[in-house]
């Protein structure tokens, strides 16, 4: 099942307190970026984030789920209605996220 644009729009609205949030459609799902780094995505209308130390500390009892078959587990964010929590979560994760790999030019 692909994710809906409506769910993406809701999550982006909830994250609107953060500067430089963007998304990219990818095979019916959406990859989410904060200040140019991938932090999570929308998969089957679920908001999943990378399991960084700060994210795991904020959500120690959160479910770990696969975004798609063959992928690494990610943290399911259940509390998508709490903007303050989401701000703290994503902003705290940013410094722990790896830099995006640069594409090599042919």
Buried (B, 14 or more C-beta within 10 A) or exposed (E): EEBBEEBBEBBBEBBEEBEEBEBEEEEEBBBBBBBEBBBBBBBBBBBBBBBBEBBEEBBEEBEEBEBEEEEEEBBBBEEBEEBEBBBEBBBBBBEEBEEEEEEEEE
